[in-house]
Amino acid sequence: MVLNRLHVMVNPSGSPHDTRDTLAFSAAHGILPEVTPVGLRDANAALDAMAEGQAGSRSVITFD
């Protein structure tokens, strides 16, 4: 990330305790996130789609 001048942005919200409670609530009620798994080979295309505003949903890079 450093050599390519990339960065990660996060929006912190809540405490670790809040996060644990939220995850427990989600698990208890069957709430699942809407994500699109993206293989490492397709990561650049997913990043391009995000930059163009065409990603649709949240992408999760998988390392299979």
N, CA, C, O and CB atoms as a CASP TS submission, in Angstrom:
PFRMAT TS
TARGET T0000
AUTHOR 0000-0000-0000
METHOD Language model
MODEL 1
PARENT N/A
ATOM      1  N   MET     1       0.820  -1.178   0.000  1.00  0.00           N
ATOM      2  CA  MET     1       0.000   0.000   0.000  1.00  0.00           C
ATOM      3  C   MET     1       0.870   1.249   0.000  1.00  0.00           C
ATOM      4  O   MET     1       0.504   2.259  -0.601  1.00  0.00           O
ATOM      5  CB  MET     1      -0.936  -0.006   1.194  1.00  0.00           C
ATOM      6  N   VAL     2       1.996   1.191   0.656  1.00  0.00           N
ATOM      7  CA  VAL     2       2.844   2.369   0.751  1.00  0.00           C
ATOM      8  C   VAL     2       3.484   2.695  -0.590  1.00  0.00           C
ATOM      9  O   VAL     2       3.467   3.850  -1.017  1.00  0.00           O
ATOM     10  CB  VAL     2       3.919   2.164   1.808  1.00  0.00           C
ATOM     11  N   LEU     3       4.042   1.707  -1.254  1.00  0.00           N
ATOM     12  CA  LEU     3       4.741   1.962  -2.512  1.00  0.00           C
ATOM     13  C   LEU     3       3.806   2.430  -3.621  1.00  0.00           C
ATOM     14  O   LEU     3       4.212   3.201  -4.491  1.00  0.00           O
ATOM     15  CB  LEU     3       5.465   0.717  -2.956  1.00  0.00           C
ATOM     16  N   ASN     4       2.575   1.975  -3.596  1.00  0.00           N
ATOM     17  CA  ASN     4       1.598   2.381  -4.609  1.00  0.00           C
ATOM     18  C   ASN     4       0.801   3.605  -4.185  1.00  0.00           C
ATOM     19  O   ASN     4      -0.107   4.034  -4.897  1.00  0.00           O
ATOM     20  CB  ASN     4       0.652   1.239  -4.904  1.00  0.00           C
ATOM     21  N   ARG     5       1.133   4.166  -3.038  1.00  0.00           N
ATOM     22  CA  ARG     5       0.462   5.345  -2.483  1.00  0.00           C
ATOM     23  C   ARG     5      -1.040   5.135  -2.310  1.00  0.00           C
ATOM     24  O   ARG     5      -1.842   6.037  -2.553  1.00  0.00           O
ATOM     25  CB  ARG     5       0.707   6.547  -3.376  1.00  0.00           C
ATOM     26  N   LEU     6      -1.396   3.946  -1.892  1.00  0.00           N
ATOM     27  CA  LEU     6      -2.786   3.617  -1.617  1.00  0.00           C
ATOM     28  C   LEU     6      -3.068   3.864  -0.145  1.00  0.00           C
ATOM     29  O   LEU     6      -2.146   3.878   0.671  1.00  0.00           O
ATOM     30  CB  LEU     6      -3.102   2.150  -2.003  1.00  0.00           C
ATOM     31  N   HIS     7      -4.314   4.055   0.194  1.00  0.00           N
ATOM     32  CA  HIS     7      -4.678   4.232   1.585  1.00  0.00           C
ATOM     33  C   HIS     7      -6.044   3.609   1.840  1.00  0.00           C
ATOM     34  O   HIS     7      -6.830   3.388   0.918  1.00  0.00           O
ATOM     35  CB  HIS     7      -4.678   5.722   1.965  1.00  0.00           C
ATOM     36  N   VAL     8      -6.298   3.339   3.083  1.00  0.00           N
ATOM     37  CA  VAL     8      -7.566   2.764   3.509  1.00  0.00           C
ATOM     38  C   VAL     8      -8.278   3.818   4.343  1.00  0.00           C
ATOM     39  O   VAL     8      -7.684   4.449   5.217  1.00  0.00           O
ATOM     40  CB  VAL     8      -7.360   1.428   4.316  1.00  0.00           C
ATOM     41  N   MET     9      -9.552   3.992   4.057  1.00  0.00           N
ATOM     42  CA  MET     9     -10.340   4.954   4.826  1.00  0.00           C
ATOM     43  C   MET     9     -11.380   4.182   5.637  1.00  0.00           C
ATOM     44  O   MET     9     -11.996   3.237   5.143  1.00  0.00           O
ATOM     45  CB  MET     9     -11.026   6.012   3.886  1.00  0.00           C
ATOM     46  N   VAL    10     -11.559   4.589   6.858  1.00  0.00           N
ATOM     47  CA  VAL    10     -12.524   3.952   7.735  1.00  0.00           C
ATOM     48  C   VAL    10     -13.365   5.023   8.418  1.00  0.00           C
ATOM     49  O   VAL    10     -12.905   6.139   8.657  1.00  0.00           O
ATOM     50  CB  VAL    10     -11.817   3.058   8.778  1.00  0.00           C
ATOM     51  N   ASN    11     -14.560   4.671   8.716  1.00  0.00           N
ATOM     52  CA  ASN    11     -15.427   5.568   9.455  1.00  0.00           C
ATOM     53  C   ASN    11     -15.709   4.912  10.802  1.00  0.00           C
ATOM     54  O   ASN    11     -16.633   4.109  10.925  1.00  0.00           O
ATOM     55  CB  ASN    11     -16.753   5.873   8.667  1.00  0.00           C
ATOM     56  N   PRO    12     -14.906   5.259  11.816  1.00  0.00           N
ATOM     57  CA  PRO    12     -15.105   4.600  13.108  1.00  0.00           C
ATOM     58  C   PRO    12     -16.439   4.992  13.734  1.00  0.00           C
ATOM     59  O   PRO    12     -16.827   6.160  13.726  1.00  0.00           O
ATOM     60  CB  PRO    12     -13.961   4.945  14.060  1.00  0.00           C
ATOM     61  N   SER    13     -17.114   4.018  14.264  1.00  0.00           N
ATOM     62  CA  SER    13     -18.361   4.310  14.962  1.00  0.00           C
ATOM     63  C   SER    13     -18.526   3.295  16.074  1.00  0.00           C
ATOM     64  O   SER    13     -18.435   2.089  15.846  1.00  0.00           O
ATOM     65  CB  SER    13     -19.582   4.284  13.993  1.00  0.00           C
ATOM     66  N   GLY    14     -18.762   3.774  17.244  1.00  0.00           N
ATOM     67  CA  GLY    14     -18.980   2.893  18.378  1.00  0.00           C
ATOM     68  C   GLY    14     -17.691   2.333  18.951  1.00  0.00           C
ATOM     69  O   GLY    14     -16.601   2.514  18.408  1.00  0.00           O
ATOM     70  N   SER    15     -17.860   1.660  20.049  1.00  0.00           N
ATOM     71  CA  SER    15     -16.743   1.059  20.765  1.00  0.00           C
ATOM     72  C   SER    15     -16.641  -0.421  20.406  1.00  0.00           C
ATOM     73  O   SER    15     -17.534  -0.957  19.749  1.00  0.00           O
ATOM     74  CB  SER    15     -16.907   1.242  22.293  1.00  0.00           C
ATOM     75  N   PRO    16     -15.568  -1.089  20.827  1.00  0.00           N
ATOM     76  CA  PRO    16     -15.498  -2.544  20.619  1.00  0.00           C
ATOM     77  C   PRO    16     -16.689  -3.266  21.252  1.00  0.00           C
ATOM     78  O   PRO    16     -17.164  -4.268  20.716  1.00  0.00           O
ATOM     79  CB  PRO    16     -14.189  -3.098  21.200  1.00  0.00           C
ATOM     80  N   HIS    17     -17.169  -2.763  22.383  1.00  0.00           N
ATOM     81  CA  HIS    17     -18.346  -3.355  23.030  1.00  0.00           C
ATOM     82  C   HIS    17     -19.580  -3.202  22.128  1.00  0.00           C
ATOM     83  O   HIS    17     -20.363  -4.142  21.991  1.00  0.00           O
ATOM     84  CB  HIS    17     -18.600  -2.689  24.416  1.00  0.00           C
ATOM     85  N   ASP    18     -19.755  -2.029  21.517  1.00  0.00           N
ATOM     86  CA  ASP    18     -20.877  -1.809  20.595  1.00  0.00           C
ATOM     87  C   ASP    18     -20.798  -2.759  19.404  1.00  0.00           C
ATOM     88  O   ASP    18     -21.806  -3.315  18.969  1.00  0.00           O
ATOM     89  CB  ASP    18     -20.894  -0.349  20.104  1.00  0.00           C
ATOM     90  N   THR    19     -19.595  -2.935  18.890  1.00  0.00           N
ATOM     91  CA  THR    19     -19.401  -3.829  17.746  1.00  0.00           C
ATOM     92  C   THR    19     -19.779  -5.252  18.119  1.00  0.00           C
ATOM     93  O   THR    19     -20.459  -5.930  17.348  1.00  0.00           O
ATOM     94  CB  THR    19     -17.943  -3.777  17.254  1.00  0.00           C
ATOM     95  N   ARG    20     -19.353  -5.714  19.281  1.00  0.00           N
ATOM     96  CA  ARG    20     -19.680  -7.066  19.741  1.00  0.00           C
ATOM     97  C   ARG    20     -21.191  -7.225  19.878  1.00  0.00           C
ATOM     98  O   ARG    20     -21.747  -8.242  19.464  1.00  0.00           O
ATOM     99  CB  ARG    20     -18.983  -7.369  21.090  1.00  0.00           C
ATOM    100  N   ASP    21     -21.858  -6.226  20.454  1.00  0.00           N
ATOM    101  CA  ASP    21     -23.314  -6.289  20.610  1.00  0.00           C
ATOM    102  C   ASP    21     -24.023  -6.296  19.262  1.00  0.00           C
ATOM    103  O   ASP    21     -24.992  -7.029  19.065  1.00  0.00           O
ATOM    104  CB  ASP    21     -23.807  -5.114  21.448  1.00  0.00           C
ATOM    105  N   THR    22     -23.539  -5.481  18.346  1.00  0.00           N
ATOM    106  CA  THR    22     -24.148  -5.421  17.013  1.00  0.00           C
ATOM    107  C   THR    22     -24.005  -6.746  16.285  1.00  0.00           C
ATOM    108  O   THR    22     -24.960  -7.224  15.672  1.00  0.00           O
ATOM    109  CB  THR    22     -23.516  -4.301  16.185  1.00  0.00           C
ATOM    110  N   LEU    23     -22.813  -7.346  16.349  1.00  0.00           N
ATOM    111  CA  LEU    23     -22.605  -8.640  15.702  1.00  0.00           C
ATOM    112  C   LEU    23     -23.453  -9.731  16.349  1.00  0.00           C
ATOM    113  O   LEU    23     -23.994 -10.591  15.653  1.00  0.00           O
ATOM    114  CB  LEU    23     -21.130  -9.027  15.757  1.00  0.00           C
ATOM    115  N   ALA    24     -23.572  -9.703  17.660  1.00  0.00           N
ATOM    116  CA  ALA    24     -24.407 -10.689  18.350  1.00  0.00           C
ATOM    117  C   ALA    24     -25.873 -10.529  17.946  1.00  0.00           C
ATOM    118  O   ALA    24     -26.562 -11.521  17.709  1.00  0.00           O
ATOM    119  CB  ALA    24     -24.257 -10.550  19.880  1.00  0.00           C
ATOM    120  N   PHE    25     -26.352  -9.283  17.868  1.00  0.00           N
ATOM    121  CA  PHE    25     -27.729  -9.018  17.441  1.00  0.00           C
ATOM    122  C   PHE    25     -27.958  -9.527  16.018  1.00  0.00           C
ATOM    123  O   PHE    25     -28.969 -10.169  15.732  1.00  0.00           O
ATOM    124  CB  PHE    25     -28.041  -7.507  17.525  1.00  0.00           C
ATOM    125  N   SER    26     -27.011  -9.232  15.135  1.00  0.00           N
ATOM    126  CA  SER    26     -27.129  -9.657  13.739  1.00  0.00           C
ATOM    127  C   SER    26     -27.180 -11.180  13.640  1.00  0.00           C
ATOM    128  O   SER    26     -28.002 -11.732  12.908  1.00  0.00           O
ATOM    129  CB  SER    26     -25.954  -9.109  12.907  1.00  0.00           C
ATOM    130  N   ALA    27     -26.302 -11.854  14.376  1.00  0.00           N
ATOM    131  CA  ALA    27     -26.289 -13.318  14.352  1.00  0.00           C
ATOM    132  C   ALA    27     -27.584 -13.897  14.905  1.00  0.00           C
ATOM    133  O   ALA    27     -28.102 -14.877  14.370  1.00  0.00           O
ATOM    134  CB  ALA    27     -25.101 -13.850  15.147  1.00  0.00           C
ATOM    135  N   ALA    28     -28.104 -13.308  15.961  1.00  0.00           N
ATOM    136  CA  ALA    28     -29.332 -13.811  16.583  1.00  0.00           C
ATOM    137  C   ALA    28     -30.548 -13.647  15.683  1.00  0.00           C
ATOM    138  O   ALA    28     -31.504 -14.416  15.788  1.00  0.00           O
ATOM    139  CB  ALA    28     -29.576 -13.100  17.898  1.00  0.00           C
ATOM    140  N   HIS    29     -30.523 -12.654  14.802  1.00  0.00           N
ATOM    141  CA  HIS    29     -31.675 -12.366  13.953  1.00  0.00           C
ATOM    142  C   HIS    29     -31.442 -12.701  12.472  1.00  0.00           C
ATOM    143  O   HIS    29     -32.247 -12.340  11.614  1.00  0.00           O
ATOM    144  CB  HIS    29     -32.041 -10.911  14.085  1.00  0.00           C
ATOM    145  N   GLY    30     -30.344 -13.387  12.187  1.00  0.00           N
ATOM    146  CA  GLY    30     -30.080 -13.821  10.812  1.00  0.00           C
ATOM    147  C   GLY    30     -29.823 -12.683   9.849  1.00  0.00           C
ATOM    148  O   GLY    30     -30.109 -12.806   8.658  1.00  0.00           O
ATOM    149  N   ILE    31     -29.295 -11.587  10.335  1.00  0.00           N
ATOM    150  CA  ILE    31     -29.001 -10.435   9.474  1.00  0.00           C
ATOM    151  C   ILE    31     -27.627 -10.625   8.851  1.00  0.00           C
ATOM    152  O   ILE    31     -26.628 -10.743   9.561  1.00  0.00           O
ATOM    153  CB  ILE    31     -29.063  -9.094  10.276  1.00  0.00           C
ATOM    154  N   LEU    32     -27.580 -10.654   7.539  1.00  0.00           N
ATOM    155  CA  LEU    32     -26.322 -10.849   6.817  1.00  0.00           C
ATOM    156  C   LEU    32     -26.025  -9.622   5.955  1.00  0.00           C
ATOM    157  O   LEU    32     -26.946  -8.992   5.436  1.00  0.00           O
ATOM    158  CB  LEU    32     -26.383 -12.130   5.939  1.00  0.00           C
ATOM    159  N   PRO    33     -24.753  -9.284   5.803  1.00  0.00           N
ATOM    160  CA  PRO    33     -24.407  -8.145   4.948  1.00  0.00           C
ATOM    161  C   PRO    33     -24.589  -8.514   3.476  1.00  0.00           C
ATOM    162  O   PRO    33     -24.481  -9.682   3.101  1.00  0.00           O
ATOM    163  CB  PRO    33     -22.952  -7.685   5.211  1.00  0.00           C
ATOM    164  N   GLU    34     -24.864  -7.510   2.654  1.00  0.00           N
ATOM    165  CA  GLU    34     -24.960  -7.723   1.208  1.00  0.00           C
ATOM    166  C   GLU    34     -23.596  -7.395   0.609  1.00  0.00           C
ATOM    167  O   GLU    34     -23.214  -6.230   0.500  1.00  0.00           O
ATOM    168  CB  GLU    34     -26.104  -6.838   0.560  1.00  0.00           C
ATOM    169  N   VAL    35     -22.867  -8.446   0.222  1.00  0.00           N
ATOM    170  CA  VAL    35     -21.521  -8.263  -0.322  1.00  0.00           C
ATOM    171  C   VAL    35     -21.366  -9.089  -1.591  1.00  0.00           C
ATOM    172  O   VAL    35     -22.090 -10.058  -1.818  1.00  0.00           O
ATOM    173  CB  VAL    35     -20.443  -8.657   0.719  1.00  0.00           C
ATOM    174  N   THR    36     -20.411  -8.683  -2.402  1.00  0.00           N
ATOM    175  CA  THR    36     -20.058  -9.434  -3.595  1.00  0.00           C
ATOM    176  C   THR    36     -18.639  -9.946  -3.418  1.00  0.00           C
ATOM    177  O   THR    36     -17.706  -9.145  -3.367  1.00  0.00           O
ATOM    178  CB  THR    36     -20.192  -8.559  -4.884  1.00  0.00           C
ATOM    179  N   PRO    37     -18.444 -11.277  -3.322  1.00  0.00           N
ATOM    180  CA  PRO    37     -17.088 -11.803  -3.217  1.00  0.00           C
ATOM    181  C   PRO    37     -16.332 -11.577  -4.530  1.00  0.00           C
ATOM    182  O   PRO    37     -16.868 -11.816  -5.612  1.00  0.00           O
ATOM    183  CB  PRO    37     -17.115 -13.307  -2.858  1.00  0.00           C
ATOM    184  N   VAL    38     -15.102 -11.124  -4.426  1.00  0.00           N
ATOM    185  CA  VAL    38     -14.271 -10.856  -5.599  1.00  0.00           C
ATOM    186  C   VAL    38     -12.948 -11.574  -5.391  1.00  0.00           C
ATOM    187  O   VAL    38     -12.280 -11.367  -4.378  1.00  0.00           O
ATOM    188  CB  VAL    38     -14.057  -9.310  -5.823  1.00  0.00           C
ATOM    189  N   GLY    39     -12.566 -12.416  -6.343  1.00  0.00           N
ATOM    190  CA  GLY    39     -11.282 -13.097  -6.262  1.00  0.00           C
ATOM    191  C   GLY    39     -10.142 -12.103  -6.427  1.00  0.00           C
ATOM    192  O   GLY    39     -10.319 -11.026  -6.996  1.00  0.00           O
ATOM    193  N   LEU    40      -8.996 -12.468  -5.932  1.00  0.00           N
ATOM    194  CA  LEU    40      -7.840 -11.582  -5.984  1.00  0.00           C
ATOM    195  C   LEU    40      -7.512 -11.174  -7.425  1.00  0.00           C
ATOM    196  O   LEU    40      -7.087 -10.045  -7.669  1.00  0.00           O
ATOM    197  CB  LEU    40      -6.628 -12.261  -5.340  1.00  0.00           C
ATOM    198  N   ARG    41      -7.706 -12.078  -8.362  1.00  0.00           N
ATOM    199  CA  ARG    41      -7.431 -11.765  -9.776  1.00  0.00           C
ATOM    200  C   ARG    41      -8.337 -10.668 -10.321  1.00  0.00           C
ATOM    201  O   ARG    41      -7.961  -9.955 -11.251  1.00  0.00           O
ATOM    202  CB  ARG    41      -7.588 -13.013 -10.626  1.00  0.00           C
ATOM    203  N   ASP    42      -9.536 -10.532  -9.742  1.00  0.00           N
ATOM    204  CA  ASP    42     -10.499  -9.535 -10.219  1.00  0.00           C
ATOM    205  C   ASP    42     -10.537  -8.281  -9.339  1.00  0.00           C
ATOM    206  O   ASP    42     -11.404  -7.425  -9.515  1.00  0.00           O
ATOM    207  CB  ASP    42     -11.885 -10.152 -10.285  1.00  0.00           C
ATOM    208  N   ALA    43      -9.609  -8.174  -8.405  1.00  0.00           N
ATOM    209  CA  ALA    43      -9.619  -7.052  -7.470  1.00  0.00           C
ATOM    210  C   ALA    43      -9.461  -5.715  -8.181  1.00  0.00           C
ATOM    211  O   ALA    43     -10.150  -4.755  -7.835  1.00  0.00           O
ATOM    212  CB  ALA    43      -8.518  -7.220  -6.442  1.00  0.00           C
ATOM    213  N   ASN    44      -8.574  -5.629  -9.161  1.00  0.00           N
ATOM    214  CA  ASN    44      -8.382  -4.353  -9.862  1.00  0.00           C
ATOM    215  C   ASN    44      -9.657  -3.910 -10.571  1.00  0.00           C
ATOM    216  O   ASN    44      -9.999  -2.728 -10.554  1.00  0.00           O
ATOM    217  CB  ASN    44      -7.236  -4.468 -10.875  1.00  0.00           C
ATOM    218  N   ALA    45     -10.356  -4.845 -11.189  1.00  0.00           N
ATOM    219  CA  ALA    45     -11.610  -4.505 -11.871  1.00  0.00           C
ATOM    220  C   ALA    45     -12.647  -4.022 -10.859  1.00  0.00           C
ATOM    221  O   ALA    45     -13.399  -3.088 -11.138  1.00  0.00           O
ATOM    222  CB  ALA    45     -12.153  -5.725 -12.657  1.00  0.00           C
ATOM    223  N   ALA    46     -12.690  -4.654  -9.686  1.00  0.00           N
ATOM    224  CA  ALA    46     -13.637  -4.232  -8.644  1.00  0.00           C
ATOM    225  C   ALA    46     -13.294  -2.829  -8.153  1.00  0.00           C
ATOM    226  O   ALA    46     -14.193  -2.016  -7.935  1.00  0.00           O
ATOM    227  CB  ALA    46     -13.629  -5.230  -7.459  1.00  0.00           C
ATOM    228  N   LEU    47     -12.009  -2.536  -7.976  1.00  0.00           N
ATOM    229  CA  LEU    47     -11.597  -1.203  -7.548  1.00  0.00           C
ATOM    230  C   LEU    47     -11.922  -0.162  -8.607  1.00  0.00           C
ATOM    231  O   LEU    47     -12.344   0.946  -8.275  1.00  0.00           O
ATOM    232  CB  LEU    47     -10.104  -1.182  -7.235  1.00  0.00           C
ATOM    233  N   ASP    48     -11.733  -0.502  -9.880  1.00  0.00           N
ATOM    234  CA  ASP    48     -12.085   0.417 -10.967  1.00  0.00           C
ATOM    235  C   ASP    48     -13.584   0.707 -10.963  1.00  0.00           C
ATOM    236  O   ASP    48     -13.997   1.855 -11.127  1.00  0.00           O
ATOM    237  CB  ASP    48     -11.661  -0.169 -12.329  1.00  0.00           C
ATOM    238  N   ALA    49     -14.399  -0.337 -10.776  1.00  0.00           N
ATOM    239  CA  ALA    49     -15.854  -0.166 -10.742  1.00  0.00           C
ATOM    240  C   ALA    49     -16.262   0.726  -9.578  1.00  0.00           C
ATOM    241  O   ALA    49     -17.159   1.558  -9.712  1.00  0.00           O
ATOM    242  CB  ALA    49     -16.558  -1.529 -10.637  1.00  0.00           C
ATOM    243  N   MET    50     -15.595   0.551  -8.424  1.00  0.00           N
ATOM    244  CA  MET    50     -15.890   1.401  -7.272  1.00  0.00           C
ATOM    245  C   MET    50     -15.525   2.851  -7.568  1.00  0.00           C
ATOM    246  O   MET    50     -16.281   3.764  -7.235  1.00  0.00           O
ATOM    247  CB  MET    50     -15.134   0.907  -6.027  1.00  0.00           C
ATOM    248  N   ALA    51     -14.379   3.064  -8.190  1.00  0.00           N
ATOM    249  CA  ALA    51     -13.938   4.426  -8.502  1.00  0.00           C
ATOM    250  C   ALA    51     -14.890   5.110  -9.476  1.00  0.00           C
ATOM    251  O   ALA    51     -15.055   6.330  -9.439  1.00  0.00           O
ATOM    252  CB  ALA    51     -12.525   4.407  -9.085  1.00  0.00           C
ATOM    253  N   GLU    52     -15.519   4.319 -10.352  1.00  0.00           N
ATOM    254  CA  GLU    52     -16.457   4.861 -11.340  1.00  0.00           C
ATOM    255  C   GLU    52     -17.881   4.929 -10.794  1.00  0.00           C
ATOM    256  O   GLU    52     -18.792   5.370 -11.495  1.00  0.00           O
ATOM    257  CB  GLU    52     -16.432   4.014 -12.608  1.00  0.00           C
ATOM    258  N   GLY    53     -18.079   4.493  -9.547  1.00  0.00           N
ATOM    259  CA  GLY    53     -19.411   4.519  -8.958  1.00  0.00           C
ATOM    260  C   GLY    53     -20.334   3.451  -9.495  1.00  0.00           C
ATOM    261  O   GLY    53     -21.553   3.619  -9.466  1.00  0.00           O
ATOM    262  N   GLN    54     -19.780   2.353  -9.986  1.00  0.00           N
ATOM    263  CA  GLN    54     -20.587   1.300 -10.604  1.00  0.00           C
ATOM    264  C   GLN    54     -20.468  -0.040  -9.882  1.00  0.00           C
ATOM    265  O   GLN    54     -20.779  -1.083 -10.459  1.00  0.00           O
ATOM    266  CB  GLN    54     -20.184   1.131 -12.048  1.00  0.00           C
ATOM    267  N   ALA    55     -20.028  -0.020  -8.643  1.00  0.00           N
ATOM    268  CA  ALA    55     -19.790  -1.283  -7.933  1.00  0.00           C
ATOM    269  C   ALA    55     -21.095  -1.976  -7.528  1.00  0.00           C
ATOM    270  O   ALA    55     -21.133  -3.206  -7.477  1.00  0.00           O
ATOM    271  CB  ALA    55     -18.937  -1.029  -6.691  1.00  0.00           C
ATOM    272  N   GLY    56     -22.139  -1.243  -7.247  1.00  0.00           N
ATOM    273  CA  GLY    56     -23.417  -1.850  -6.879  1.00  0.00           C
ATOM    274  C   GLY    56     -23.521  -2.200  -5.416  1.00  0.00           C
ATOM    275  O   GLY    56     -24.371  -1.649  -4.717  1.00  0.00           O
ATOM    276  N   SER    57     -22.692  -3.090  -4.930  1.00  0.00           N
ATOM    277  CA  SER    57     -22.714  -3.464  -3.516  1.00  0.00           C
ATOM    278  C   SER    57     -21.282  -3.449  -2.985  1.00  0.00           C
ATOM    279  O   SER    57     -20.345  -3.121  -3.713  1.00  0.00           O
ATOM    280  CB  SER    57     -23.373  -4.871  -3.311  1.00  0.00           C
ATOM    281  N   ARG    58     -21.128  -3.796  -1.749  1.00  0.00           N
ATOM    282  CA  ARG    58     -19.789  -3.840  -1.153  1.00  0.00           C
ATOM    283  C   ARG    58     -19.061  -5.067  -1.677  1.00  0.00           C
ATOM    284  O   ARG    58     -19.620  -6.163  -1.715  1.00  0.00           O
ATOM    285  CB  ARG    58     -19.862  -3.863   0.407  1.00  0.00           C
ATOM    286  N   SER    59     -17.840  -4.879  -2.071  1.00  0.00           N
ATOM    287  CA  SER    59     -17.022  -5.991  -2.560  1.00  0.00           C
ATOM    288  C   SER    59     -16.075  -6.457  -1.458  1.00  0.00           C
ATOM    289  O   SER    59     -15.507  -5.652  -0.720  1.00  0.00           O
ATOM    290  CB  SER    59     -16.223  -5.577  -3.825  1.00  0.00           C
ATOM    291  N   VAL    60     -15.921  -7.781  -1.366  1.00  0.00           N
ATOM    292  CA  VAL    60     -15.005  -8.365  -0.398  1.00  0.00           C
ATOM    293  C   VAL    60     -14.003  -9.197  -1.190  1.00  0.00           C
ATOM    294  O   VAL    60     -14.375 -10.128  -1.904  1.00  0.00           O
ATOM    295  CB  VAL    60     -15.767  -9.236   0.683  1.00  0.00           C
ATOM    296  N   ILE    61     -12.733  -8.848  -1.054  1.00  0.00           N
ATOM    297  CA  ILE    61     -11.695  -9.592  -1.780  1.00  0.00           C
ATOM    298  C   ILE    61     -11.430 -10.893  -1.049  1.00  0.00           C
ATOM    299  O   ILE    61     -11.149 -10.903   0.149  1.00  0.00           O
ATOM    300  CB  ILE    61     -10.382  -8.756  -1.916  1.00  0.00           C
ATOM    301  N   THR    62     -11.522 -12.001  -1.790  1.00  0.00           N
ATOM    302  CA  THR    62     -11.270 -13.326  -1.218  1.00  0.00           C
ATOM    303  C   THR    62      -9.935 -13.852  -1.720  1.00  0.00           C
ATOM    304  O   THR    62      -9.526 -13.559  -2.843  1.00  0.00           O
ATOM    305  CB  THR    62     -12.412 -14.313  -1.575  1.00  0.00           C
ATOM    306  N   PHE    63      -9.274 -14.614  -0.901  1.00  0.00           N
ATOM    307  CA  PHE    63      -7.966 -15.155  -1.230  1.00  0.00           C
ATOM    308  C   PHE    63      -8.037 -16.674  -1.348  1.00  0.00           C
ATOM    309  O   PHE    63      -7.351 -17.388  -0.617  1.00  0.00           O
ATOM    310  CB  PHE    63      -6.931 -14.745  -0.173  1.00  0.00           C
ATOM    311  N   ASP    64      -8.855 -17.162  -2.255  1.00  0.00           N
ATOM    312  CA  ASP    64      -9.029 -18.610  -2.444  1.00  0.00           C
ATOM    313  C   ASP    64      -7.946 -19.169  -3.320  1.00  0.00           C
ATOM    314  O   ASP    64      -7.928 -20.370  -3.590  1.00  0.00           O
ATOM    315  CB  ASP    64     -10.390 -18.921  -3.048  1.00  0.00           C
TER
END
